[in-house]
Amino acid sequence: MQHTPPLAGGITGPDALRPLLALVLDALGEGAVARGGPVAAGGPDAVAARVRQAVGDVLPEHGDGAAHALRTLVRAVAHGAADPADPLCAAHLHTPPLALAVAADLAASALNPSMDSWDQAPAASELETRVTRVLAREVYPRGTAPDALVTTGGTESNQLALLLARERHGPVRTVCGDTAHHSVRRAAWLLGLPEPVTAPVHDPAALDATLAAHHGPPLLVVATAGTTDTGRIDPLSAIADAADRHGAELHIDASYGGPLLFSADRRHLLAGLDRAHSVTLDLHKLGWQPVAAGLLAVPDAARLAPLGHTAEYLNAEDDTDAGLPDLLGRSLRTTRRPDILKIAVTLRALGRAGLGALVDRTCAAAHDLADLVEKNARLELYERPTLSTVLFRPADASDEETAEIRRTLLTEGRAVLGRASADGRIWLKATLLNPHTTPDALEALTRLVEGSTPR
Ligand SMILES: *Cc1c(COP(=O)(O)O)cnc(C)c1O
Protein backbone atom coordinates (compact mmCIF):
# COMPACT_ATOMS: atom_id res chain seq x y z
CA MET A 1 0.00 0.00 0.00
CA GLN A 2 1.12 3.55 -0.73
CA HIS A 3 2.34 5.49 2.28
CA THR A 4 -0.09 8.32 3.04
CA PRO A 5 1.86 11.57 3.53
CA PRO A 6 1.46 13.25 6.94
CA LEU A 7 -0.66 16.35 7.45
CA ALA A 8 0.49 19.75 8.67
CA GLY A 9 -2.19 20.21 11.32
CA GLY A 10 -3.13 18.63 14.60
CA ILE A 11 -0.91 17.55 17.46
CA THR A 12 1.43 15.63 15.20
CA GLY A 13 1.58 18.29 12.47
CA PRO A 14 4.53 20.21 13.90
CA ASP A 15 6.61 17.05 14.14
CA ALA A 16 5.81 16.19 10.55
CA LEU A 17 6.68 19.71 9.43
CA ARG A 18 9.94 20.15 11.33
CA PRO A 19 12.19 17.91 9.18
CA LEU A 20 10.55 19.15 5.98
CA LEU A 21 11.08 22.74 7.04
CA ALA A 22 14.71 22.01 7.74
CA LEU A 23 14.98 20.78 4.16
CA VAL A 24 13.21 23.83 2.80
CA LEU A 25 15.42 26.20 4.77
CA ASP A 26 18.56 24.42 3.58
CA ALA A 27 17.33 24.56 0.00
CA LEU A 28 16.57 28.28 0.30
CA GLY A 29 20.08 28.90 1.59
CA GLU A 30 21.70 26.77 -1.12
CA GLY A 31 19.64 28.45 -3.81
CA ALA A 32 20.69 31.90 -2.59
CA VAL A 33 24.36 30.87 -2.59
CA ALA A 34 24.05 29.41 -6.10
CA ARG A 35 22.40 32.60 -7.30
CA GLY A 36 25.11 34.73 -5.73
CA GLY A 37 23.32 38.04 -6.18
CA PRO A 38 19.98 39.74 -6.79
CA VAL A 39 19.11 37.49 -9.74
CA ALA A 40 20.81 34.64 -11.56
CA ALA A 41 23.00 35.54 -14.51
CA GLY A 42 22.14 34.28 -17.96
CA GLY A 43 18.68 35.69 -18.55
CA PRO A 44 15.52 33.75 -19.35
CA ASP A 45 17.18 30.85 -21.20
CA ALA A 46 19.56 29.93 -18.40
CA VAL A 47 16.87 30.08 -15.74
CA ALA A 48 14.41 28.14 -17.85
CA ALA A 49 16.94 25.38 -18.53
CA ARG A 50 17.64 24.91 -14.83
CA VAL A 51 13.97 24.94 -13.93
CA ARG A 52 13.18 22.40 -16.66
CA GLN A 53 15.91 20.19 -15.36
CA ALA A 54 14.77 20.47 -11.75
CA VAL A 55 11.12 19.88 -12.48
CA GLY A 56 11.90 16.92 -14.73
CA ASP A 57 8.87 14.80 -15.33
CA VAL A 58 6.27 17.13 -13.85
CA LEU A 59 3.82 14.36 -13.05
CA PRO A 60 5.70 11.10 -12.80
CA GLU A 61 3.68 7.92 -12.43
CA HIS A 62 5.37 7.32 -9.08
CA GLY A 63 6.58 10.31 -7.13
CA ASP A 64 10.07 10.52 -5.72
CA GLY A 65 9.11 11.58 -2.25
CA ALA A 66 8.84 14.77 -0.23
CA ALA A 67 12.52 15.22 0.55
CA HIS A 68 13.70 15.05 -3.03
CA ALA A 69 10.87 17.13 -4.45
CA LEU A 70 11.24 19.83 -1.82
CA ARG A 71 15.00 20.03 -2.06
CA THR A 72 15.13 20.09 -5.85
CA LEU A 73 12.29 22.45 -6.59
CA VAL A 74 12.79 24.89 -3.72
CA ARG A 75 16.46 25.12 -4.55
CA ALA A 76 15.72 25.73 -8.23
CA VAL A 77 13.15 28.42 -7.51
CA ALA A 78 15.46 30.11 -5.00
CA HIS A 79 18.39 29.94 -7.43
CA GLY A 80 16.27 31.46 -10.17
CA ALA A 81 14.53 34.03 -7.97
CA ALA A 82 14.79 37.79 -8.19
CA ASP A 83 15.36 38.25 -4.48
CA PRO A 84 14.20 41.56 -3.05
CA ALA A 85 16.23 40.83 0.09
CA ASP A 86 19.27 41.70 -2.03
CA PRO A 87 19.67 45.50 -1.96
CA LEU A 88 20.46 45.47 -5.68
CA CYS A 89 17.04 44.00 -6.45
CA ALA A 90 14.98 47.19 -6.53
CA ALA A 91 12.90 47.26 -9.69
CA HIS A 92 9.37 47.12 -8.42
CA LEU A 93 7.19 47.46 -5.37
CA HIS A 94 8.35 43.93 -4.72
CA THR A 95 9.02 43.75 -1.04
CA PRO A 96 11.54 41.70 0.90
CA PRO A 97 9.24 40.06 3.46
CA LEU A 98 10.13 40.12 7.14
CA ALA A 99 11.18 36.75 8.52
CA LEU A 100 8.61 37.03 11.29
CA ALA A 101 5.80 37.60 8.80
CA VAL A 102 6.87 34.60 6.73
CA ALA A 103 6.96 32.47 9.90
CA ALA A 104 3.43 33.59 10.72
CA ASP A 105 2.36 32.78 7.18
CA LEU A 106 3.58 29.24 7.68
CA ALA A 107 1.10 28.89 10.53
CA ALA A 108 -1.62 30.24 8.26
CA SER A 109 -0.83 27.51 5.75
CA ALA A 110 -0.62 24.77 8.35
CA LEU A 111 -3.95 25.62 9.96
CA ASN A 112 -5.48 26.62 6.64
CA PRO A 113 -8.47 28.55 7.96
CA SER A 114 -10.77 29.74 5.21
CA MET A 115 -12.25 33.14 5.80
CA ASP A 116 -15.60 32.56 4.10
CA SER A 117 -17.40 31.10 7.10
CA TRP A 118 -16.98 31.11 10.86
CA ASP A 119 -16.96 27.31 11.10
CA GLN A 120 -13.78 27.24 8.99
CA ALA A 121 -12.01 30.09 10.78
CA PRO A 122 -13.36 30.74 14.29
CA ALA A 123 -10.26 32.46 15.66
CA ALA A 124 -8.84 33.81 12.41
CA SER A 125 -12.12 35.55 11.62
CA GLU A 126 -12.17 37.27 15.01
CA LEU A 127 -8.54 38.28 14.52
CA GLU A 128 -9.43 39.74 11.15
CA THR A 129 -12.32 41.71 12.65
CA ARG A 130 -10.09 43.26 15.34
CA VAL A 131 -7.07 43.98 13.20
CA THR A 132 -8.93 45.40 10.21
CA ARG A 133 -10.84 47.76 12.48
CA VAL A 134 -7.66 49.03 14.07
CA LEU A 135 -5.93 49.49 10.72
CA ALA A 136 -8.99 51.25 9.32
CA ARG A 137 -8.92 53.57 12.36
CA GLU A 138 -5.33 54.50 11.45
CA VAL A 139 -6.65 55.66 8.09
CA TYR A 140 -9.86 57.20 9.43
CA PRO A 141 -9.15 58.45 12.97
CA ARG A 142 -12.46 60.35 12.97
CA GLY A 143 -14.53 57.74 11.10
CA THR A 144 -17.90 56.61 12.49
CA ALA A 145 -17.09 52.90 12.42
CA PRO A 146 -14.00 52.45 10.25
CA ASP A 147 -13.51 49.02 8.77
CA ALA A 148 -11.31 47.40 6.15
CA LEU A 149 -11.56 44.42 3.85
CA VAL A 150 -8.58 42.17 3.33
CA THR A 151 -7.73 41.83 -0.35
CA THR A 152 -5.10 40.30 -2.58
CA GLY A 153 -3.62 43.74 -3.16
CA GLY A 154 -4.11 47.13 -4.70
CA THR A 155 -5.73 45.76 -7.82
CA GLU A 156 -8.54 44.02 -5.95
CA SER A 157 -8.92 46.94 -3.53
CA ASN A 158 -9.31 49.40 -6.40
CA GLN A 159 -11.85 47.11 -8.06
CA LEU A 160 -13.85 46.94 -4.85
CA ALA A 161 -13.68 50.72 -4.46
CA LEU A 162 -15.15 51.24 -7.94
CA LEU A 163 -17.73 48.56 -7.30
CA LEU A 164 -18.85 50.18 -4.03
CA ALA A 165 -19.08 53.57 -5.77
CA ARG A 166 -21.17 52.00 -8.55
CA GLU A 167 -23.47 50.35 -6.01
CA ARG A 168 -24.05 53.70 -4.31
CA HIS A 169 -24.39 55.92 -7.36
CA GLY A 170 -24.97 53.79 -10.43
CA PRO A 171 -22.57 53.88 -13.37
CA VAL A 172 -20.03 56.38 -12.06
CA ARG A 173 -17.48 57.93 -14.33
CA THR A 174 -13.98 57.67 -12.93
CA VAL A 175 -11.70 60.68 -13.12
CA CYS A 176 -8.06 59.92 -12.49
CA GLY A 177 -4.61 61.23 -13.21
CA ASP A 178 -2.45 59.86 -15.99
CA THR A 179 -0.23 58.35 -13.30
CA ALA A 180 -3.10 56.40 -11.68
CA HIS A 181 -2.45 52.68 -11.49
CA HIS A 182 -3.53 50.70 -14.56
CA SER A 183 -5.84 48.62 -12.37
CA VAL A 184 -8.21 51.60 -12.06
CA ARG A 185 -8.97 51.54 -15.79
CA ARG A 186 -9.25 47.79 -15.77
CA ALA A 187 -11.66 47.91 -12.86
CA ALA A 188 -13.90 50.33 -14.76
CA TRP A 189 -13.79 48.01 -17.76
CA LEU A 190 -14.50 44.94 -15.63
CA LEU A 191 -17.45 46.61 -13.92
CA GLY A 192 -18.97 47.88 -17.16
CA LEU A 193 -18.46 51.51 -16.11
CA PRO A 194 -17.93 54.42 -18.50
CA GLU A 195 -14.39 54.86 -19.78
CA PRO A 196 -12.38 56.78 -17.14
CA VAL A 197 -11.45 60.35 -17.88
CA THR A 198 -7.84 61.40 -17.44
CA ALA A 199 -7.52 64.71 -15.62
CA PRO A 200 -4.57 66.58 -14.14
CA VAL A 201 -5.33 65.58 -10.55
CA HIS A 202 -1.94 66.96 -9.43
CA ASP A 203 -3.16 70.42 -10.46
CA PRO A 204 -6.21 71.23 -8.29
CA ALA A 205 -7.34 74.21 -10.40
CA ALA A 206 -7.26 72.15 -13.59
CA LEU A 207 -9.05 69.28 -11.84
CA ASP A 208 -11.68 71.70 -10.62
CA ALA A 209 -12.24 72.89 -14.19
CA THR A 210 -12.54 69.31 -15.46
CA LEU A 211 -15.10 68.44 -12.80
CA ALA A 212 -17.03 71.68 -13.41
CA ALA A 213 -17.23 70.97 -17.14
CA HIS A 214 -18.58 67.49 -16.58
CA HIS A 215 -22.22 66.75 -17.35
CA GLY A 216 -23.31 63.18 -17.13
CA PRO A 217 -23.07 60.29 -14.70
CA PRO A 218 -21.91 60.79 -11.10
CA LEU A 219 -18.17 61.12 -10.67
CA LEU A 220 -15.60 59.15 -8.78
CA VAL A 221 -12.25 60.89 -8.46
CA VAL A 222 -9.32 58.56 -7.91
CA ALA A 223 -6.17 60.06 -6.40
CA THR A 224 -2.90 58.29 -5.77
CA ALA A 225 -0.78 58.48 -2.63
CA GLY A 226 2.48 57.12 -3.98
CA THR A 227 2.45 56.56 -7.72
CA THR A 228 3.93 53.33 -8.99
CA ASP A 229 6.42 55.07 -11.26
CA THR A 230 7.72 57.95 -9.16
CA GLY A 231 6.20 57.60 -5.68
CA ARG A 232 4.61 61.05 -5.92
CA ILE A 233 1.65 61.81 -3.70
CA ASP A 234 -1.20 63.72 -5.31
CA PRO A 235 -2.34 66.85 -3.39
CA LEU A 236 -4.93 64.91 -1.42
CA SER A 237 -6.62 67.74 0.51
CA ALA A 238 -7.00 69.96 -2.55
CA ILE A 239 -8.40 67.03 -4.52
CA ALA A 240 -10.84 66.29 -1.70
CA ASP A 241 -11.94 69.96 -1.78
CA ALA A 242 -12.50 69.79 -5.54
CA ALA A 243 -14.42 66.51 -5.25
CA ASP A 244 -16.56 68.04 -2.49
CA ARG A 245 -17.31 71.16 -4.51
CA HIS A 246 -18.61 69.07 -7.40
CA GLY A 247 -20.38 66.34 -5.42
CA ALA A 248 -17.94 63.68 -6.59
CA GLU A 249 -16.83 60.68 -4.57
CA LEU A 250 -13.16 60.26 -3.79
CA HIS A 251 -11.11 57.08 -3.68
CA ILE A 252 -7.44 57.26 -2.75
CA ASP A 253 -5.10 54.56 -3.93
CA ALA A 254 -2.48 54.51 -1.17
CA SER A 255 -1.16 51.07 -2.14
CA TYR A 256 2.38 52.34 -1.90
CA GLY A 257 2.24 55.39 0.38
CA GLY A 258 -0.34 54.20 2.93
CA PRO A 259 2.16 52.90 5.49
CA LEU A 260 3.54 56.43 5.94
CA LEU A 261 0.70 56.50 8.48
CA PHE A 262 2.98 54.55 10.83
CA SER A 263 5.75 57.17 10.64
CA ALA A 264 5.47 60.13 12.99
CA ASP A 265 7.82 62.06 10.70
CA ARG A 266 6.04 61.33 7.44
CA ARG A 267 2.39 60.90 8.34
CA HIS A 268 1.76 64.53 7.43
CA LEU A 269 2.43 63.70 3.77
CA LEU A 270 -0.91 61.86 3.78
CA ALA A 271 -2.94 64.81 5.10
CA GLY A 272 -6.40 64.56 3.56
CA LEU A 273 -6.30 60.77 3.23
CA ASP A 274 -9.23 60.42 5.62
CA ARG A 275 -11.43 62.56 3.40
CA ALA A 276 -11.67 59.75 0.87
CA HIS A 277 -14.73 57.50 0.72
CA SER A 278 -12.37 54.55 0.43
CA VAL A 279 -8.63 54.00 0.66
CA THR A 280 -6.50 51.23 -0.84
CA LEU A 281 -3.49 50.03 1.17
CA ASP A 282 -0.99 47.35 0.32
CA LEU A 283 1.10 45.86 3.11
CA HIS A 284 3.03 43.71 0.66
CA LYS A 285 4.86 46.87 -0.40
CA LEU A 286 5.95 49.27 2.37
CA GLY A 287 4.62 46.80 4.95
CA TRP A 288 7.13 43.98 4.35
CA GLN A 289 4.52 41.22 4.15
CA PRO A 290 4.76 38.25 1.85
CA VAL A 291 2.11 38.45 -0.87
CA ALA A 292 -0.82 38.89 -0.39
CA ALA A 293 -1.64 41.64 2.09
CA GLY A 294 -4.00 44.21 0.62
CA LEU A 295 -6.67 46.26 2.34
CA LEU A 296 -9.57 48.47 1.36
CA ALA A 297 -10.48 50.84 4.19
CA VAL A 298 -13.76 52.71 4.53
CA PRO A 299 -14.80 55.27 7.17
CA ASP A 300 -17.98 53.41 8.06
CA ALA A 301 -18.57 49.66 7.91
CA ALA A 302 -22.06 50.40 6.60
CA ARG A 303 -20.47 51.34 3.27
CA LEU A 304 -19.61 47.67 2.79
CA ALA A 305 -23.26 46.58 2.91
CA PRO A 306 -23.55 46.14 -0.90
CA LEU A 307 -21.15 43.19 -0.62
CA GLY A 308 -23.58 41.28 1.61
CA HIS A 309 -24.39 37.90 0.14
CA THR A 310 -25.94 34.67 1.34
CA ALA A 311 -25.12 31.08 0.47
CA GLU A 312 -26.96 28.63 2.64
CA TYR A 313 -23.96 26.38 3.30
CA LEU A 314 -21.86 29.30 4.52
CA ASN A 315 -24.14 31.82 6.21
CA ALA A 316 -27.72 30.61 6.42
CA GLU A 317 -29.98 33.26 7.91
CA ASP A 318 -30.89 31.15 10.94
CA ASP A 319 -27.20 30.50 11.64
CA THR A 320 -26.53 34.23 11.51
CA ASP A 321 -29.58 34.94 13.70
CA ALA A 322 -28.28 32.37 16.17
CA GLY A 323 -25.04 34.35 16.46
CA LEU A 324 -22.62 32.75 14.01
CA PRO A 325 -20.65 35.59 12.42
CA ASP A 326 -21.48 36.21 8.77
CA LEU A 327 -18.22 36.56 6.84
CA LEU A 328 -19.28 36.20 3.24
CA GLY A 329 -19.80 39.93 2.71
CA ARG A 330 -16.16 40.66 3.54
CA SER A 331 -14.88 39.66 0.14
CA LEU A 332 -15.94 38.73 -3.36
CA ARG A 333 -13.80 35.66 -2.99
CA THR A 334 -15.10 32.52 -1.30
CA THR A 335 -12.20 30.41 -0.01
CA ARG A 336 -9.76 32.97 1.35
CA ARG A 337 -6.43 32.70 3.18
CA PRO A 338 -6.04 34.24 6.64
CA ASP A 339 -3.61 36.89 5.43
CA ILE A 340 -4.47 38.80 8.56
CA LEU A 341 -2.37 36.50 10.75
CA LYS A 342 1.02 37.63 9.39
CA ILE A 343 -0.19 41.23 9.43
CA ALA A 344 -1.34 40.93 13.05
CA VAL A 345 1.94 39.33 14.09
CA THR A 346 3.91 42.10 12.38
CA LEU A 347 1.87 44.89 13.99
CA ARG A 348 2.23 43.33 17.39
CA ALA A 349 5.91 42.47 17.02
CA LEU A 350 7.06 45.86 15.74
CA GLY A 351 4.43 48.24 16.97
CA ARG A 352 3.67 51.50 15.23
CA ALA A 353 7.11 52.85 16.09
CA GLY A 354 8.89 49.80 14.73
CA LEU A 355 6.99 49.90 11.46
CA GLY A 356 7.42 53.66 11.25
CA ALA A 357 11.17 53.23 11.70
CA LEU A 358 11.26 50.76 8.79
CA VAL A 359 9.35 53.23 6.62
CA ASP A 360 11.70 56.05 7.62
CA ARG A 361 14.83 54.03 7.04
CA THR A 362 13.62 52.98 3.60
CA CYS A 363 12.69 56.51 2.57
CA ALA A 364 16.04 57.76 3.94
CA ALA A 365 17.86 55.25 1.72
CA ALA A 366 16.08 56.75 -1.28
CA HIS A 367 17.32 60.20 -0.28
CA ASP A 368 20.84 58.81 0.06
CA LEU A 369 20.62 57.36 -3.43
CA ALA A 370 19.31 60.66 -4.78
CA ASP A 371 22.26 62.43 -3.11
CA LEU A 372 24.71 60.06 -4.77
CA VAL A 373 23.12 60.62 -8.15
CA GLU A 374 23.07 64.38 -7.74
CA LYS A 375 26.75 64.44 -6.79
CA ASN A 376 27.67 62.36 -9.81
CA ALA A 377 28.15 64.41 -12.97
CA ARG A 378 27.70 61.31 -15.13
CA LEU A 379 24.22 60.65 -13.77
CA GLU A 380 21.01 62.65 -13.86
CA LEU A 381 18.28 62.61 -11.20
CA TYR A 382 14.63 62.98 -12.20
CA GLU A 383 13.51 64.55 -8.92
CA ARG A 384 14.01 64.29 -5.17
CA PRO A 385 12.08 61.25 -3.91
CA THR A 386 8.77 61.60 -2.09
CA LEU A 387 8.66 57.99 -0.91
CA SER A 388 11.36 55.47 -1.74
CA THR A 389 11.50 55.59 -5.54
CA VAL A 390 14.44 57.19 -7.32
CA LEU A 391 14.43 57.77 -11.08
CA PHE A 392 17.79 58.42 -12.63
CA ARG A 393 19.72 57.84 -15.82
CA PRO A 394 23.17 58.28 -17.27
CA ALA A 395 23.53 61.94 -18.19
CA ASP A 396 24.51 61.32 -21.80
CA ALA A 397 22.67 58.13 -22.68
CA SER A 398 19.78 57.91 -25.12
CA ASP A 399 16.47 56.30 -24.19
CA GLU A 400 17.51 53.16 -26.05
CA GLU A 401 20.81 53.01 -24.20
CA THR A 402 19.08 53.57 -20.86
CA ALA A 403 16.67 50.71 -21.52
CA GLU A 404 19.58 48.55 -22.62
CA ILE A 405 21.48 49.23 -19.39
CA ARG A 406 18.56 47.86 -17.42
CA ARG A 407 18.42 44.68 -19.51
CA THR A 408 22.19 44.20 -19.33
CA LEU A 409 22.30 44.49 -15.55
CA LEU A 410 19.32 42.12 -15.30
CA THR A 411 20.59 39.41 -17.61
CA GLU A 412 24.11 39.59 -16.19
CA GLY A 413 22.61 39.09 -12.75
CA ARG A 414 24.15 42.29 -11.37
CA ALA A 415 21.12 44.40 -10.47
CA VAL A 416 17.38 44.40 -10.96
CA LEU A 417 16.25 47.93 -11.78
CA GLY A 418 12.91 49.07 -13.13
CA ARG A 419 12.14 51.55 -15.86
CA ALA A 420 9.70 54.39 -16.07
CA SER A 421 8.73 57.00 -18.61
CA ALA A 422 8.61 60.50 -17.21
CA ASP A 423 8.89 63.87 -18.94
CA GLY A 424 8.91 62.03 -22.24
CA ARG A 425 12.12 60.12 -21.46
CA ILE A 426 13.00 56.69 -20.14
CA TRP A 427 14.50 56.51 -16.68
CA LEU A 428 15.99 53.78 -14.58
CA LYS A 429 13.82 53.22 -11.55
CA ALA A 430 15.13 52.11 -8.18
CA THR A 431 12.22 51.29 -5.90
CA LEU A 432 13.90 50.91 -2.53
CA LEU A 433 11.95 48.76 -0.11
CA ASN A 434 14.78 47.04 1.69
CA PRO A 435 15.30 48.57 5.13
CA HIS A 436 18.72 46.88 5.35
CA THR A 437 20.07 48.72 2.30
CA THR A 438 23.44 50.28 3.12
CA PRO A 439 25.19 53.32 1.62
CA ASP A 440 27.73 50.88 0.14
CA ALA A 441 25.00 49.02 -1.72
CA LEU A 442 23.71 52.29 -3.13
CA GLU A 443 27.20 53.27 -4.25
CA ALA A 444 27.53 49.88 -5.88
CA LEU A 445 24.26 50.46 -7.72
CA THR A 446 25.36 53.79 -9.17
CA ARG A 447 28.74 52.29 -10.13
CA LEU A 448 27.03 49.42 -11.92
CA VAL A 449 24.93 51.85 -13.94
CA GLU A 450 27.98 53.95 -14.79
CA GLY A 451 29.94 50.84 -15.67
CA SER A 452 27.25 49.72 -18.13
CA THR A 453 26.91 53.13 -19.75
CA PRO A 454 28.27 53.30 -23.27
CA ARG A 455 31.01 55.92 -23.57
C1 LIG B 1 1.10 48.16 -6.63
C2 LIG B 1 0.04 49.11 -6.89
C3 LIG B 1 -1.25 48.67 -7.19
C4 LIG B 1 -1.57 47.22 -7.44
O1 LIG B 1 -1.42 46.47 -6.31
P1 LIG B 1 -1.28 44.87 -6.40
O2 LIG B 1 -1.02 44.53 -4.99
O3 LIG B 1 -0.13 44.61 -7.31
O4 LIG B 1 -2.55 44.35 -6.91
C5 LIG B 1 -2.26 49.61 -7.30
N1 LIG B 1 -1.98 50.92 -7.16
C6 LIG B 1 -0.74 51.38 -6.91
C7 LIG B 1 -0.54 52.85 -6.76
C8 LIG B 1 0.30 50.49 -6.77
O5 LIG B 1 1.54 50.95 -6.54
PDBQT file of the ligand as one rigid body, heavy atoms in Angstrom, charges set to zero:
ROOT
HETATM    1  C1  LIG A 501       1.101  48.161  -6.630  1.00  0.00    +0.000 C 
HETATM    2  C2  LIG A 501       0.036  49.111  -6.894  1.00  0.00    +0.000 A 
HETATM    3  C3  LIG A 501      -1.254  48.667  -7.185  1.00  0.00    +0.000 A 
HETATM    4  C4  LIG A 501      -1.568  47.218  -7.444  1.00  0.00    +0.000 C 
HETATM    5  O1  LIG A 501      -1.417  46.465  -6.307  1.00  0.00    +0.000 OA
HETATM    6  P1  LIG A 501      -1.281  44.871  -6.398  1.00  0.00    +0.000 P 
HETATM    7  O2  LIG A 501      -1.017  44.533  -4.986  1.00  0.00    +0.000 OA
HETATM    8  O3  LIG A 501      -0.129  44.607  -7.311  1.00  0.00    +0.000 OA
HETATM    9  O4  LIG A 501      -2.548  44.348  -6.912  1.00  0.00    +0.000 OA
HETATM   10  C5  LIG A 501      -2.256  49.609  -7.295  1.00  0.00    +0.000 A 
HETATM   11  N1  LIG A 501      -1.981  50.916  -7.157  1.00  0.00    +0.000 NA
HETATM   12  C6  LIG A 501      -0.743  51.380  -6.909  1.00  0.00    +0.000 A 
HETATM   13  C7  LIG A 501      -0.537  52.852  -6.759  1.00  0.00    +0.000 C 
HETATM   14  C8  LIG A 501       0.304  50.493  -6.773  1.00  0.00    +0.000 A 
HETATM   15  O5  LIG A 501       1.541  50.950  -6.536  1.00  0.00    +0.000 OA
ENDROOT
TORSDOF 0
